């Protein structure tokens, strides 16, 4: 950060530790140690609060994961500053904090959401520090001096880091809008967000007709095998050739690793072709269901995003290609929006089967197939390639772990949630 405002913020923070006496710094180090002991809980609480309270920060599981990494990096830095009297000239923003700002800029999330998140985090961490200062049981003067010191450090750090990431956001926003095709992306976002948007204006700006059937796709790069944005765009267009036939698709980059696409369909069907389409290694695809007109353009995209949310949930078992119409995806995508409530419900329904252990996983799989085969031991054995007696033993053992008198539909649904969301909803 090179602006005068950024330099001033750095100078303010630089003076905080330097103005503190050795005894005060020792007390600050004690608070830092207490923060370190609670760091994981603080990060989880802050991340949950931000995604819950601030619009558009919970729009994508991958973004939420990056938000958590950003929060962790900032909390860890604050702890280090308090614990070790680190000179501010040695501080650098964490990679996750900067990358998160860039992703928000690429996705046209308002910058005030980013800044507000930092100030909410500052307030929450300061509240934790108030409690920890009280636990030190210092005299009134020392307690007040320590509180002022911590407050100055937190304010100075947040003042500096918000200016830094805001500048990174603004630079990326200008760059991203300057990339060919991203003006079209802005038109797509505006049309998706505005139910009263004019169909003809959208068609004029994008060259894409709305008076037909559409199939929405989201194509993104797998974390373990990253692909260039051009490859993802080519993949979306190639899928349009394989399953479309109704004209040219509309494809737009959402960030460096994600594209959205709408494929015009020539005839009835289309969605069943996606699962059979050829997708290159390293690329993943989520798709909606065919729908018609302007309303259908929005709805099939909503469905694709729901399938994407299931596929990108931490620990998800979804395959390379996942569709809204696949078994269980639609319902699981709704339950994934309220993970805390869903996790509690899964534990209430499955009891001991909700543990994150190999044995519980084996019993869940057996019981899930058992329900899917209309409670047939024989068909379950055939599907799992097991002896029938082994299936009977496992089913009996699984049922013994369950709370009494649970509804079969609830059990089947809870097992499906575990299948897709895995450790996210299990008892670790």
C-alpha positions in Angstrom: 0.0 0.0 0.0 1.6 3.2 -1.1 -1.0 6.0 -0.5 -0.6 8.7 2.1 -3.6 7.3 4.0 -2.0 3.9 4.1 1.4 5.3 5.3 -0.4 7.3 8.0 -2.3 4.2 9.2 1.0 2.3 9.4 2.7 5.2 11.3 -0.2 5.2 13.9 0.2 1.5 14.5 4.0 1.8 14.7 3.7 4.2 17.7 1.5 1.9 19.8 4.0 -0.7 21.0 6.8 1.8 21.1 4.9 4.0 23.6 4.2 1.1 26.0 6.3 0.2 29.0 7.7 -3.2 29.7 5.2 -4.2 32.4 2.3 -3.2 30.2 3.8 -5.3 27.3 4.1 -8.3 29.6 0.4 -7.9 30.5 -0.4 -7.6 26.8 1.5 -10.8 26.2 -0.6 -12.6 28.8 -3.8 -11.5 27.0 -2.2 -12.7 23.7 -1.6 -16.1 25.2 -5.2 -16.3 26.3 -6.3 -15.3 22.8 -4.1 -18.0 21.4 -5.7 -20.6 23.6 -9.1 -19.6 22.3 -8.0 -18.9 18.7 -9.9 -21.6 16.9 -13.2 -20.8 18.8 -12.7 -17.0 18.1 -12.1 -17.7 14.4 -15.1 -20.0 14.1 -17.4 -17.5 15.9 -16.2 -14.5 13.8 -16.6 -16.4 10.5 -20.1 -17.6 11.4 -21.1 -14.1 12.6 -19.8 -12.4 9.4 -21.5 -14.9 7.0 -24.7 -14.6 9.0 -24.9 -10.8 9.5 -23.4 -9.4 6.3 -25.2 -9.7 3.0 -23.4 -11.5 0.2 -20.5 -12.9 2.3 -22.2 -16.4 2.4 -22.9 -16.7 -1.3 -20.4 -19.5 -2.0 -18.9 -22.3 0.1 -15.5 -21.7 -1.4 -15.7 -18.0 -0.5 -16.8 -18.9 3.0 -13.8 -21.2 3.3 -11.5 -18.3 2.1 -13.2 -15.9 4.5 -12.4 -18.3 7.4 -8.7 -18.4 6.2 -8.7 -14.6 6.1 -10.2 -14.3 9.6 -7.7 -16.8 10.9 -4.7 -14.9 9.4 -5.9 -11.6 10.8 -6.6 -12.9 14.3 -3.2 -14.7 14.3 -1.4 -11.5 13.3 -3.1 -9.5 16.0 -2.1 -12.1 18.6 1.5 -12.0 17.3 1.6 -8.2 17.6 0.3 -8.2 21.1 2.5 -11.1 22.2 5.8 -10.1 20.7 5.8 -6.3 20.3 6.3 -6.7 16.6 7.4 -3.6 14.7 4.8 -2.6 12.3 7.2 -2.3 9.4 7.6 -6.1 9.6 3.8 -6.7 9.1 2.4 -7.9 5.8 -1.2 -8.8 5.0 -1.9 -12.5 4.9 -2.3 -14.0 1.5 -5.8 -15.2 2.3 -6.9 -11.6 3.4 -5.7 -10.1 0.1 -7.1 -13.0 -2.0 -10.5 -12.8 -0.3 -10.7 -9.1 -1.2 -9.7 -9.9 -4.8 -12.4 -12.6 -5.1 -15.1 -10.2 -3.8 -14.0 -7.6 -6.3 -14.2 -10.2 -9.1 -17.7 -11.2 -8.0 -18.9 -7.6 -7.7 -19.7 -8.0 -4.0 -19.9 -4.4 -2.6 -16.7 -3.2 -0.9 -18.6 -2.0 2.1 -19.3 -5.7 3.0 -15.6 -6.3 3.2 -14.9 -3.2 5.3 -17.9 -3.9 7.6 -16.6 -7.5 8.2 -13.3 -6.1 9.5 -15.0 -3.7 11.9 -17.3 -6.4 13.2 -14.3 -8.5 13.8 -12.5 -5.7 15.6 -15.5 -5.2 17.9 -15.8 -8.9 18.7 -12.1 -9.5 19.4 -12.1 -6.4 21.6 -15.0 -7.8 23.7 -13.0 -11.0 24.2 -10.0 -8.9 25.3 -12.1 -7.0 27.8 -13.1 -10.3 29.5 -9.5 -11.5 29.5 -8.2 -8.3 31.0 -10.7 -8.7 33.8 -9.4 -12.2 34.4 -5.9 -10.9 35.0 -7.2 -9.1 38.2 -5.0 -6.1 37.8 -5.5 -2.9 39.8 -7.7 -0.3 38.2 -4.9 1.9 36.7 -3.1 -1.1 35.2 -6.3 -2.6 33.9 -7.3 0.7 32.2 -3.8 1.2 30.7 -3.8 -2.4 29.3 -7.3 -2.0 27.8 -6.3 1.3 26.1 -3.1 -0.3 24.8 -5.0 -3.3 23.3 -7.7 -1.0 21.9 -5.0 1.1 20.2 -3.3 -1.9 18.7 -6.6 -3.3 17.4 -7.7 0.0 16.0 -4.4 0.7 14.4 -4.2 -2.7 12.8 -7.8 -2.7 11.5 -7.3 0.9 10.2 -4.2 -0.3 8.3 -5.4 -3.6 7.0 -8.8 -2.3 5.8 -7.1 0.4 3.8 -4.7 -2.2 2.4 -7.4 -4.7 1.3 -9.8 -1.9 0.2 -7.1 -0.6 -2.2 -6.5 -4.1 -3.4 -10.2 -4.5 -4.0 -10.5 -1.3 -5.9 -7.5 -2.0 -8.1 -8.8 -5.5 -8.9 -12.3 -4.2 -9.6 -10.9 -1.7 -12.2 -8.7 -4.4 -13.7 -11.5 -7.0 -13.8 -14.0 -4.7 -15.4 -11.4 -3.8 -18.0 -11.0 -7.5 -19.0 -12.9 -8.2 -22.3 -16.2 -9.8 -21.6 -16.7 -8.6 -18.0 -18.9 -5.7 -18.9 -21.2 -8.5 -20.1 -20.7 -10.1 -16.7 -22.0 -6.9 -15.0 -25.1 -7.0 -17.2 -25.7 -10.7 -16.2 -25.4 -9.8 -12.5 -27.8 -6.9 -12.9 -30.4 -9.1 -14.7 -30.1 -11.9 -12.1 -30.5 -9.5 -9.2 -33.3 -7.3 -10.6 -36.6 -9.0 -11.1 -37.9 -5.9 -12.8 -34.9 -5.8 -15.3 -35.9 -5.3 -18.9 -35.5 -8.4 -21.0 -34.8 -6.5 -24.2 -32.1 -4.4 -22.6 -30.4 -7.7 -21.4 -30.7 -9.2 -24.9 -29.3 -6.1 -26.5 -26.3 -5.9 -24.1 -25.4 -9.6 -24.2 -26.7 -10.9 -27.5 -28.4 -13.8 -25.8 -32.1 -14.5 -26.4 -34.3 -15.2 -23.4 -37.4 -16.6 -25.3 -36.2 -20.2 -25.3 -35.2 -23.0 -23.0 -32.0 -22.7 -21.0 -29.7 -24.9 -19.0 -27.4 -23.2 -16.5 -23.9 -24.5 -15.7 -21.2 -23.6 -13.2 -17.7 -24.7 -14.2 -14.9 -24.4 -11.8 -11.4 -25.6 -11.1 -10.7 -28.4 -8.6 -8.5 -27.2 -5.8 -6.0 -30.0 -6.3 -5.7 -29.5 -10.1 -6.1 -25.8 -10.9 -6.9 -24.8 -14.5 -6.6 -21.5 -16.3 -9.7 -19.4 -16.7 -9.5 -19.9 -20.5 -9.6 -23.7 -20.1 -12.7 -23.4 -17.9 -14.4 -21.1 -20.5 -13.5 -23.5 -23.3 -15.0 -26.4 -21.2 -18.3 -24.5 -20.8 -18.5 -23.8 -24.5 -17.6 -27.4 -25.3 -20.4 -28.7 -23.0 -22.7 -26.4 -24.9 -21.8 -28.1 -28.2 -22.2 -31.6 -26.6 -25.6 -31.0 -25.0 -27.1 -27.8 -26.5 -27.8 -27.3 -30.2 -30.0 -24.3 -29.7 -27.4 -21.6 -30.5 -24.4 -20.0 -28.9 -24.2 -20.1 -25.1 -23.5 -17.1 -22.9 -20.4 -17.6 -20.7 -19.0 -15.3 -18.2 -16.1 -15.5 -15.7 -17.0 -14.9 -12.1 -13.5 -15.1 -10.7 -10.2 -16.6 -11.7 -11.4 -20.1 -11.1 -15.1 -20.0 -11.8 -17.4 -19.4 -14.9 -21.1 -19.3 -15.2 -22.8 -20.4 -18.4 -26.3 -20.7 -19.9 -26.8 -23.2 -22.8 -29.8 -22.7 -25.2 -31.5 -26.0 -25.7 -32.9 -27.0 -29.1 -35.3 -29.7 -28.1 -36.9 -31.4 -25.1 -34.4 -32.9 -22.6 -30.9 -31.8 -22.2 -30.2 -32.1 -18.5 -29.7 -35.9 -18.7 -26.9 -35.3 -21.3 -24.7 -33.3 -18.8 -23.8 -36.4 -16.7 -22.7 -38.2 -19.8 -20.7 -35.2 -21.3 -16.9 -35.2 -21.4 -15.3 -33.0 -18.8 -11.5 -32.5 -18.7 -9.6 -33.5 -15.6 -9.3 -30.7 -13.1 -12.7 -29.2 -14.1 -15.9 -29.6 -12.1 -19.4 -28.9 -13.2 -22.7 -28.2 -11.5 -25.9 -27.8 -13.4 -29.5 -26.8 -13.0 -32.6 -28.1 -14.8 -33.9 -26.9 -18.2 -36.3 -23.9 -17.9 -37.8 -21.4 -20.3 -37.9 -17.7 -20.6 -36.5 -14.9 -18.5 -37.8 -16.5 -15.3 -36.3 -19.9 -16.3 -33.0 -18.2 -17.0 -32.8 -17.2 -13.4 -34.3 -20.4 -12.0 -31.9 -22.8 -13.7 -29.0 -20.7 -12.5 -30.4 -20.8 -8.9 -30.5 -24.6 -9.2 -26.9 -24.8 -10.6 -25.7 -22.7 -7.6 -27.6 -25.0 -5.2 -25.8 -28.0 -6.7 -22.5 -26.1 -6.6 -23.0 -25.4 -2.9 -23.4 -29.1 -2.2 -20.4 -30.0 -4.4 -18.1 -27.4 -2.8 -19.1 -28.0 0.9 -16.1 -29.1 3.0 -15.9 -32.9 2.9 -18.5 -33.2 0.2 -18.5 -36.6 -1.6 -20.1 -35.1 -4.8 -18.5 -36.2 -8.0 -16.9 -34.3 -10.8 -20.3 -33.5 -12.3 -23.3 -32.8 -10.0 -26.8 -31.7 -10.9 -29.7 -30.2 -9.1 -31.8 -33.2 -10.3 -29.4 -35.8 -8.9 -30.8 -37.8 -6.0 -30.8 -35.8 -2.8 -29.0 -32.8 -4.1 -32.0 -30.4 -4.0 -32.9 -31.1 -0.4 -29.3 -31.3 0.8 -28.6 -27.9 -0.8 -31.4 -26.4 1.3 -30.2 -28.0 4.5 -26.6 -26.9 3.8 -27.7 -23.2 4.2 -28.2 -23.7 7.9 -25.3 -26.0 8.8 -25.6 -25.5 12.6 -29.2 -26.5 12.7 -28.7 -29.3 10.2 -25.8 -30.7 12.2 -27.9 -30.7 15.4 -30.8 -32.4 13.5 -28.5 -35.1 12.0 -27.2 -35.9 15.5 -30.8 -36.1 16.9 -31.9 -38.4 14.1 -28.9 -40.7 13.8 -27.5 -40.8 17.3 -24.3 -42.9 17.4 -24.3 -43.1 13.6 -23.5 -39.4 13.4 -19.9 -40.0 14.6 -17.0 -39.3 12.2 -15.5 -42.7 12.4 -14.8 -45.5 9.8 -17.2 -47.9 11.6 -20.0 -45.3 11.7 -19.4 -44.5 8.0 -19.7 -48.2 7.1 -22.9 -48.6 9.0 -24.4 -45.4 7.5 -23.6 -46.7 4.0 -25.2 -50.1 4.6 -28.3 -48.6 6.2 -28.6 -46.0 3.4 -28.5 -48.7 0.7 -30.9 -50.9 2.8 -33.5 -48.1 2.7 -32.9 -47.4 -1.0 -33.6 -51.0 -1.8 -36.9 -50.9 0.1 -35.3 -52.7 3.1 -34.2 -55.7 1.1 -31.2 -57.6 2.7 -30.7 -59.4 -0.6 -30.6 -56.4 -2.9 -28.4 -54.5 -0.4 -26.0 -57.4 -0.4 -25.9 -57.5 -4.2 -25.3 -53.7 -4.4 -22.5 -53.7 -1.8 -21.1 -57.0 -2.9 -21.5 -58.5 0.6 -22.9 -61.7 2.0 -26.5 -61.4 3.0 -25.7 -62.4 6.6 -23.1 -59.6 6.8 -25.8 -57.1 5.7 -28.2 -58.4 8.3 -25.6 -58.0 11.0 -24.7 -54.5 9.9 -28.3 -53.3 9.6 -29.0 -54.7 13.0 -26.0 -53.0 14.5 -26.9 -49.7 12.7 -30.5 -49.7 14.0 -29.2 -50.3 17.5 -27.3 -47.1 17.3 -30.3 -45.0 16.4 -32.7 -43.2 18.8 -35.9 -45.1 19.2 -39.0 -44.7 16.9 -37.3 -42.5 14.3 -39.2 -42.0 11.1 -37.8 -43.9 8.2 -38.0 -40.8 5.9 -36.0 -38.7 8.4 -33.4 -41.5 8.7 -33.0 -41.8 4.9 -32.7 -38.0 4.6 -30.2 -37.7 7.4 -28.1 -40.4 5.9 -28.2 -38.6 2.5 -27.0 -35.4 4.2 -24.1 -37.3 5.7 -23.2 -38.8 2.4 -22.9 -35.4 0.7 -21.7 -33.2 3.5 -19.6 -35.7 5.4 -17.5 -34.3 8.3 -19.3 -30.9 8.1 -22.3 -32.4 9.9 -20.7 -35.2 11.8 -19.5 -35.4 15.4 -15.7 -35.2 15.4 
